[in-house]
Amino acid sequence: MLSQLTRGDVPLSKSVLYMQVPDSDERDVVATFARALTDCEHDLARKLRSTVVDFPSMARAIGELCRAGVVVVIDEFQYFTRTALKSFNSFLQAEVDKLRDANIKHGGLFVLGSLHADMNQLLEDKGAPLYGRLTQRMKLDHWDFEDLLDIFRSQDVQAPSQWLTLWTYFEGVPKFYHDAFDQDLYQVAPDKFADELLTRMFLRSASPLSEEADTWFLRELRGRLLSMLTFLADHAGCSNGELLAGTGGPEEKTQTSAYLTKLVTNYEMVAKLNPVFSDGKSRNARYYVADNFLQAWLAVAKPAREAARMKPIEKSLELARPRLATLEGFAFEKLIRKLHQECSRKGKGDFELSSLQLGYWNRPKDTSLSIEIDVVALDETNKRIRFGSCKHAAEAHTNATVAAFEKHVAGFFAAKQHRHLLEWKKEMVLFSPAFSSGDRKQAAAKGYLAMDLHDYAALF
């Protein structure tokens, strides 16, 4: 609980002031801030209560609180772009500029709200109060797989198929797992789990996530930005040329490229992945929607929800199942990559990672020479290289797919820039959510290691 946390000798609850901005007028916003001052346990906040009567005095109070070491959190900050509230921006801008030069050791101002609106105010809108005033970047990642395993074990969710489905939709976002608990989703049997997740979390009128993505991510995205995200959701891993062709004509190439840069660099809603050993300018880069939840919403949940408005839920589920199967294939590759990184970072397992990408691919003029490898991981310290083939189901690792995998690995070593790796110890690994003992014996007989999510769970 917040009251149990401390910073030095001071309970954290006494060092935080939280305010949620109403979509109203200046008088209501100022009154809301005044109530937040009253509720705050810090002595200065209560002293300032009587001085806050308008936007200028509200901005001055924020500045004084920050200099006193208080963390001021303003939620729904995007409402300050409304005409009725816009005047506050200039007063806040003046205070922020003073705070930047104040060498504050503790405290500060946090603004929360619409992803698009807030990023626009920081990075694009020169008239916005916080434009050009970004002083620090903090990357707050999701729960690790080890954290999720604690949830799975506490709720007796034992099937790797369930783990993968949950991770495909929710990755490591705590709120979504709590919502799933509230919907009794963890009590559902594995064979019905995917259908029930979609139904309980998205399709029913009272489902907790039925509008979540539109509210969190997409409400203020319009036109080309939204069309590019939708195209990427349906064509995960497409190239720059494929994306440009799918979302705009040749005459719009420059404009479309600018939108793509915004999604990749500014908003980080799209991930640009290069093949291993390539530089950041590689023309072989591939693009993916960066967030699992947004990807799952656009590719699976939103189409199913729209269908459910006119059709029985069962019909909507029939349409969604093949979409989810495809999505889980991409998500499983991403999960394996994350697991390599997490295990190496925590000293788990036997592979000391020094380099990892989603995989290796090339773009030769002769398509028969193309190389596609799901995972290429390097352990430079011990001169080991790991090649991995990821399949959504163990039975998908057929003799034909394994032979194709070997052919691509041979093509990898045939390339001049990779031949020095021939002297390294080579590991060939098949990845799937779950393998039977028979599957493992067959893989071992061919010189392969079979690794599934149970193996990774055993490491933690």
C-alpha positions, 0 to 999 in steps of 0.5 A: 500500500502507498502508506507503507512506502517511505522515502527516507523517513517520510511516508510516500503518501505524504509526498504525493498529490494526485489530481484528475482533471475534469473535462469542465471549465477553469472554476471546476478544475481549480476547485478539484485541485483545491480539494486535492490539496486538502486531501494531501497529507503534506503540510505545505499542500494544506497551507496552499489550499486558501491561495489557489483561486485561479489558473495562475495561482494553481500553477504557482502552487504546483511549482512550490510543491515540486520545490518542496519535494512533493510529487504532483501527479495530474491525470487526464492532462489532455483536457488542457488542450480544450479551449476552456482550459487552454489558458492554463498551459502558459502558466504551467509552462512558466513554472516548468521552466523555473523548475528545470533550473531549480536542481530539485533532488526530490519531487516533480511533476508527472502528467498522465493521460492520452498517449497521443495527446501527451506525446504530441505536447512533448514532441510535436506541438511547439505551442504546448506547455511541455514542448521541448521540456523533456528532461528524463526518459524512464522505460517502464517495462511489463511484468517478466515471465517469472512474475507471470508464473507467480500469477499462474501458479497462484491461480492453478493455471497450468497449461502452457497453451493458457500461458501463451494465450494470456501473454498474446493478449496481455503481455505483462500488464498487471491490470489486465491480469487483475481484470481476468481474475475478476471475470473468473477466467482462471477457472476455465478449462484449457480447451475452452480458455481462448474462447472464454477469454475473448468472450468474457474480456471483450465481447459481452456488453459488460466486458472490462476491455471492450473499449480499452484499446480505443480509449487508451491507444486509438481515440485520438489517432486519425487517418494515416496513423490509424490505417498504418497500425491496422495494416501492420496488425493484419500483416505483422512483419511486413517490410517498409515497401509492403507497408507503404504500398498497403497504406498509400500510393507512390506519390505519398511515399514521403508523407507515409514515411514521415508517419511511420517514423512518428509511430516508430520513434516518437510514439514507439507504437511500432517496432522496427526489427532488423535481422541479426548482424545488420545496422539500423539502416538495413532495408531488410527491416520488418515492422510490427505493432509493438504492444501485444494488447494493441496488436491483439485488439486490432487483429482479433478482438475488435473484428470479433466485437464488431461481428458480435454486434450483428451475429451470435457470439459463437459465429464471432468466435469462429471468425476469431479462432484462425486469427488468434492462431496466427497471432499466437504464432508471432507472439510465441516467437516474441516470447521466446526472444523475451525469455532468452533476454530475461534468463540471460539477465537473471543468470538462469539457464545455460545460455549467456546471451550477448546478441539476439534479434527476432531472427535472421532474414535476407532479401536476395534477388533470387528468392530461392536463396532466401533465408528465414530463421526465427531465432539467432542468438549469440554467446560470444563469451563461450563461442556458441550460436543458437538457431531456433525454429518456433512453432505454435504447436509441437506437431508443426515441427514436421520432417519437412519444416525441420529440413527447411530449417536446416537448409536455411541454417546452411544458407546462413553459414554459406554467406561470406560474412558469417563463415567465421561462426563455423568454428563456434559451437552450434545449437539447433533448438525446436521451440513450442509451448509444450512437448511430449516425452516422445517429441523430445526423443524424436528431436534428440535423435536428430540432434536437436534440443526441444524446449518448451514453456515448461522448461523455462518455468522450471528455471524460475 
